[in-house]
Amino acid sequence: MNCFVTGASGFIGSNLVQELAARGHRVKALLRPTADLRGLTGVQFRRVTGDVGNRELLEREIEDCEWCFHVAASYQLWLRDYAPMYATNVEGTRNVIEAAATAGCDRIVYTSTVGCIALPKTANGKAVPTDESDPVSEAQMGNHYKRSKWRAESMAVELARKGLPVVIVNPSAPIGPCDLKPTPTGQMIVDFLNRKMPAYIDSGLSWVHVHDVAVGHILAAEKGRLGERYILGNASGNWTLEETFDVLAEISGVPAPKLKLPRWMALASGYVSEGMAGITGKPPRVPLAGVRMAKYKMWFNPAKAIRELGLPQTPVKQAFTEAVTWFRANRYAGK
């Protein structure tokens, strides 16, 4: 297939381009002029320089493509001005989906986030992973990033209802090689390896190998039902932070933090950190949005994607092992 990929230099995007090329698909990659291309080293693709705000460029370049993967997004938990985030995540999504539909794409795969899935429920004091069928509304979107992605996903669903060939994927927390920036979850691993993680809070994440997420995008193009959402996660990947750090300690040899912070202390750190960011203009070390999200164990059930798409289930410990190896090999962290 001829494929168009936005966000092609990012963590998920670069792994997706690698997987598409490995399977013999031809890729056009939408890249900003300053994009870091290390994640695409050795991969055959055609570069398109621009961004999702340029509707004319999108329509012209997607014209000969059968599949479009819209992976690009602005992902920050703190900004002085959130307007550019909404422009990229909401209006940029409209531009890409409508341009791909105009160009005659057979499948348009939109990359959302599990942040748009309902928060896990609690039963007998334990968090119960949620899935695509659990009711949720914008009122549950507790920060600007989640709110912008919710509005973009809602628009994608509405466009699918109008007959556009859209399939939505909701990745959980991907880990693995080629996390260049790194992502917030990748930064957590880097901080752990560099012994900058003295404590943790009672929270949890739904981990998944980034390669499985990349494959999940392709499976969504091949098998996904139009207008449906698919959580791209691992059925065994719902871990507490304490469990996560114990596994990282086993893999890396770095001791896991033993101190569990009370939530009020984490919130206080967030307020202080954001107060300093307001003065310096530099991103806060502890963004309040992250602390507030950590109030919940972000656990999700990927059974639908496993059942309908055949989503692979690479062991999460392997994903952490590959992430640690890559970060150390690329000098993000010491031995």
URLINFEN-V854452 format. One record per residue. N is the residue number from 1. SS is DSSP state (alpha for helix, beta for strand, coil for the rest). NEAR is the number of other ideal C-beta (glycine too) atoms within 10 Angstrom. D_LAST is the distance of its C-alpha to the last C-alpha in Angstrom with 2 decimals. Layout:
<<N & SS & NEAR & D_LAST> <N & SS & NEAR & D_LAST>>
//
This chain:
<<1 & coil & 17 & 42.02> <2 & beta & 16 & 41.80> <3 & beta & 27 & 39.16> <4 & beta & 28 & 38.51> <5 & beta & 30 & 35.14> <6 & beta & 28 & 34.56> <7 & coil & 26 & 31.11> <8 & coil & 29 & 29.98> <9 & coil & 24 & 26.93> <10 & coil & 25 & 25.49> <11 & alpha & 27 & 23.05> <12 & alpha & 28 & 25.87> <13 & alpha & 28 & 28.14> <14 & alpha & 29 & 25.99> <15 & alpha & 26 & 25.24> <16 & alpha & 29 & 29.00> <17 & alpha & 28 & 30.04> <18 & alpha & 21 & 27.87> <19 & alpha & 19 & 29.52> <20 & alpha & 26 & 32.98> <21 & alpha & 18 & 32.78> <22 & alpha & 11 & 31.57> <23 & coil & 11 & 34.65> <24 & coil & 7 & 36.97> <25 & coil & 18 & 37.73> <26 & beta & 15 & 38.40> <27 & beta & 25 & 36.48> <28 & beta & 21 & 37.43> <29 & beta & 27 & 34.53> <30 & beta & 29 & 35.47> <31 & beta & 23 & 33.13> <32 & coil & 14 & 33.45> <33 & coil & 7 & 33.88> <34 & coil & 6 & 30.52> <35 & coil & 20 & 28.53> <36 & coil & 13 & 25.00> <37 & coil & 15 & 25.58> <38 & alpha & 11 & 22.15> <39 & alpha & 20 & 22.38> <40 & alpha & 23 & 25.70> <41 & coil & 9 & 24.85> <42 & coil & 6 & 27.11> <43 & coil & 17 & 29.08> <44 & coil & 11 & 32.86> <45 & coil & 20 & 34.31> <46 & beta & 11 & 36.87> <47 & beta & 14 & 35.83> <48 & beta & 19 & 38.04> <49 & beta & 13 & 37.40> <50 & coil & 17 & 38.42> <51 & coil & 16 & 37.82> <52 & coil & 25 & 39.34> <53 & coil & 13 & 41.91> <54 & coil & 17 & 43.81> <55 & alpha & 16 & 46.14> <56 & alpha & 10 & 48.12> <57 & alpha & 17 & 45.07> <58 & alpha & 28 & 43.89> <59 & alpha & 16 & 47.31> <60 & alpha & 14 & 47.61> <61 & alpha & 19 & 44.24> <62 & alpha & 27 & 44.24> <63 & coil & 15 & 47.81> <64 & coil & 12 & 47.10> <65 & coil & 22 & 44.32> <66 & coil & 17 & 44.84> <67 & beta & 25 & 41.64> <68 & beta & 29 & 40.06> <69 & beta & 34 & 36.69> <70 & beta & 29 & 36.39> <71 & coil & 27 & 32.70> <72 & coil & 25 & 32.63> <73 & coil & 24 & 32.44> <74 & coil & 18 & 31.73> <75 & coil & 19 & 29.09> <76 & coil & 16 & 28.75> <77 & coil & 20 & 29.29> <78 & coil & 21 & 30.73> <79 & coil & 15 & 32.95> <80 & coil & 8 & 35.75> <81 & coil & 6 & 37.94> <82 & coil & 17 & 37.56> <83 & alpha & 9 & 40.42> <84 & alpha & 12 & 38.32> <85 & alpha & 19 & 36.22> <86 & alpha & 16 & 39.47> <87 & alpha & 14 & 40.80> <88 & alpha & 20 & 37.86> <89 & alpha & 25 & 37.41> <90 & alpha & 19 & 41.10> <91 & alpha & 16 & 43.24> <92 & alpha & 25 & 40.68> <93 & alpha & 26 & 40.70> <94 & alpha & 15 & 44.49> <95 & alpha & 22 & 44.54> <96 & alpha & 27 & 42.32> <97 & alpha & 24 & 44.07> <98 & alpha & 17 & 47.56> <99 & alpha & 25 & 46.87> <100 & alpha & 29 & 45.53> <101 & alpha & 19 & 48.58> <102 & alpha & 14 & 50.89> <103 & alpha & 19 & 49.31> <104 & coil & 12 & 50.10> <105 & coil & 26 & 46.68> <106 & coil & 12 & 47.02> <107 & beta & 20 & 43.92> <108 & beta & 29 & 42.06> <109 & beta & 28 & 38.81> <110 & beta & 27 & 37.82> <111 & beta & 29 & 34.29> <112 & coil & 26 & 34.75> <113 & coil & 19 & 32.44> <114 & alpha & 25 & 32.64> <115 & alpha & 21 & 33.26> <116 & alpha & 22 & 36.80> <117 & coil & 26 & 37.20> <118 & coil & 16 & 38.81> <119 & coil & 19 & 36.71> <120 & coil & 21 & 36.30> <121 & beta & 12 & 39.24> <122 & beta & 11 & 39.23> <123 & beta & 8 & 41.18> <124 & coil & 5 & 41.52> <125 & coil & 5 & 38.72> <126 & beta & 10 & 36.23> <127 & beta & 18 & 35.08> <128 & beta & 14 & 36.72> <129 & coil & 22 & 35.05> <130 & beta & 20 & 37.40> <131 & coil & 18 & 38.37> <132 & coil & 21 & 40.19> <133 & coil & 10 & 43.56> <134 & coil & 15 & 42.94> <135 & coil & 7 & 44.88> <136 & coil & 14 & 43.12> <137 & coil & 9 & 44.34> <138 & alpha & 11 & 43.19> <139 & alpha & 8 & 43.78> <140 & alpha & 15 & 40.62> <141 & coil & 17 & 38.49> <142 & coil & 16 & 37.13> <143 & coil & 18 & 35.58> <144 & alpha & 19 & 36.38> <145 & alpha & 25 & 33.76> <146 & alpha & 19 & 35.04> <147 & alpha & 21 & 38.60> <148 & alpha & 23 & 38.34> <149 & alpha & 25 & 36.87> <150 & alpha & 22 & 39.59> <151 & alpha & 18 & 42.27> <152 & alpha & 28 & 40.89> <153 & alpha & 23 & 40.74> <154 & alpha & 15 & 44.23> <155 & alpha & 18 & 45.52> <156 & alpha & 26 & 44.01> <157 & alpha & 16 & 45.76> <158 & alpha & 12 & 48.99> <159 & alpha & 20 & 48.85> <160 & alpha & 20 & 48.35> <161 & alpha & 11 & 51.43> <162 & coil & 9 & 53.33> <163 & coil & 10 & 52.60> <164 & coil & 18 & 49.52> <165 & coil & 21 & 47.25> <166 & beta & 27 & 44.25> <167 & beta & 24 & 41.69> <168 & beta & 24 & 39.09> <169 & beta & 27 & 35.60> <170 & beta & 25 & 33.62> <171 & beta & 26 & 29.89> <172 & coil & 26 & 28.09> <173 & beta & 27 & 24.38> <174 & beta & 24 & 22.74> <175 & beta & 28 & 19.08> <176 & coil & 26 & 17.55> <177 & coil & 21 & 16.78> <178 & coil & 24 & 18.24> <179 & coil & 26 & 18.05> <180 & coil & 19 & 18.48> <181 & coil & 12 & 19.77> <182 & coil & 20 & 18.12> <183 & coil & 18 & 20.69> <184 & alpha & 15 & 21.00> <185 & alpha & 17 & 19.54> <186 & alpha & 23 & 16.62> <187 & alpha & 15 & 16.15> <188 & alpha & 22 & 16.13> <189 & alpha & 26 & 13.10> <190 & alpha & 18 & 11.33> <191 & alpha & 15 & 12.71> <192 & alpha & 23 & 11.62> <193 & alpha & 22 & 7.87> <194 & coil & 13 & 8.64> <195 & coil & 12 & 10.82> <196 & coil & 12 & 13.91> <197 & coil & 19 & 15.61> <198 & coil & 10 & 17.65> <199 & beta & 12 & 20.39> <200 & beta & 21 & 21.79> <201 & coil & 17 & 25.32> <202 & coil & 15 & 27.43> <203 & coil & 20 & 27.04> <204 & beta & 20 & 26.01> <205 & beta & 23 & 25.34> <206 & beta & 25 & 26.43> <207 & beta & 25 & 23.48> <208 & beta & 31 & 24.13> <209 & beta & 25 & 22.43> <210 & alpha & 27 & 23.12> <211 & alpha & 21 & 24.64> <212 & alpha & 26 & 27.15> <213 & alpha & 28 & 28.04> <214 & alpha & 28 & 28.69> <215 & alpha & 21 & 30.81> <216 & alpha & 31 & 32.53> <217 & alpha & 30 & 33.77> <218 & alpha & 21 & 35.36> <219 & alpha & 22 & 36.87> <220 & alpha & 27 & 38.30> <221 & alpha & 25 & 40.00> <222 & alpha & 13 & 41.35> <223 & alpha & 14 & 42.39> <224 & coil & 24 & 42.06> <225 & coil & 12 & 45.29> <226 & coil & 14 & 46.37> <227 & coil & 18 & 45.86> <228 & coil & 18 & 43.58> <229 & beta & 24 & 40.17> <230 & beta & 29 & 37.37> <231 & beta & 26 & 34.30> <232 & beta & 29 & 31.37> <233 & coil & 33 & 29.23> <234 & coil & 25 & 28.28> <235 & coil & 17 & 30.78> <236 & coil & 12 & 28.10> <237 & coil & 25 & 25.73> <238 & beta & 24 & 27.29> <239 & beta & 21 & 24.77> <240 & beta & 17 & 24.80> <241 & alpha & 20 & 21.86> <242 & alpha & 16 & 21.61> <243 & alpha & 13 & 21.43> <244 & alpha & 24 & 18.87> <245 & alpha & 21 & 16.43> <246 & alpha & 13 & 17.21> <247 & alpha & 16 & 16.31> <248 & alpha & 23 & 13.00> <249 & alpha & 14 & 12.30> <250 & alpha & 13 & 13.52> <251 & alpha & 18 & 11.49> <252 & alpha & 20 & 7.97> <253 & coil & 10 & 8.69> <254 & coil & 19 & 8.77> <255 & coil & 12 & 12.48> <256 & coil & 18 & 14.93> <257 & coil & 17 & 17.31> <258 & coil & 10 & 20.62> <259 & beta & 7 & 22.89> <260 & beta & 11 & 25.05> <261 & coil & 17 & 26.70> <262 & coil & 10 & 30.38> <263 & alpha & 14 & 31.26> <264 & alpha & 8 & 33.42> <265 & alpha & 12 & 30.60> <266 & alpha & 21 & 28.45> <267 & alpha & 18 & 31.61> <268 & alpha & 14 & 32.24> <269 & alpha & 17 & 28.79> <270 & alpha & 21 & 29.58> <271 & alpha & 13 & 32.94> <272 & alpha & 13 & 31.64> <273 & alpha & 19 & 28.85> <274 & alpha & 19 & 31.42> <275 & alpha & 11 & 33.91> <276 & alpha & 14 & 31.65> <277 & alpha & 19 & 30.96> <278 & alpha & 11 & 34.74> <279 & alpha & 7 & 35.01> <280 & alpha & 9 & 32.14> <281 & coil & 8 & 32.18> <282 & coil & 9 & 28.39> <283 & coil & 14 & 27.08> <284 & coil & 21 & 26.70> <285 & coil & 14 & 23.40> <286 & coil & 19 & 25.19> <287 & coil & 21 & 27.85> <288 & alpha & 20 & 30.79> <289 & alpha & 18 & 31.10> <290 & alpha & 18 & 27.74> <291 & alpha & 23 & 28.72> <292 & alpha & 16 & 32.09> <293 & alpha & 20 & 30.80> <294 & coil & 20 & 28.57> <295 & coil & 15 & 31.87> <296 & coil & 14 & 32.15> <297 & beta & 21 & 30.16> <298 & coil & 22 & 30.03> <299 & coil & 23 & 30.83> <300 & beta & 29 & 32.80> <301 & coil & 21 & 34.65> <302 & coil & 29 & 34.19> <303 & alpha & 15 & 37.01> <304 & alpha & 16 & 39.21> <305 & alpha & 28 & 36.76> <306 & alpha & 19 & 36.05> <307 & alpha & 10 & 39.81> <308 & alpha & 15 & 41.19> <309 & alpha & 25 & 38.53> <310 & coil & 13 & 36.74> <311 & coil & 25 & 33.35> <312 & coil & 17 & 30.62> <313 & coil & 16 & 28.53> <314 & coil & 17 & 25.14> <315 & coil & 12 & 23.39> <316 & alpha & 24 & 21.35> <317 & alpha & 15 & 18.60> <318 & alpha & 13 & 18.34> <319 & alpha & 23 & 18.17> <320 & alpha & 22 & 15.24> <321 & alpha & 18 & 13.43> <322 & alpha & 19 & 14.34> <323 & alpha & 28 & 13.41> <324 & alpha & 22 & 9.78> <325 & alpha & 14 & 9.71> <326 & alpha & 20 & 11.70> <327 & alpha & 22 & 10.00> <328 & alpha & 15 & 6.71> <329 & alpha & 10 & 9.35> <330 & coil & 14 & 11.41> <331 & coil & 7 & 9.25> <332 & coil & 19 & 10.08> <333 & coil & 20 & 6.75> <334 & coil & 9 & 3.77> <335 & coil & 7 & 0.00>>
//
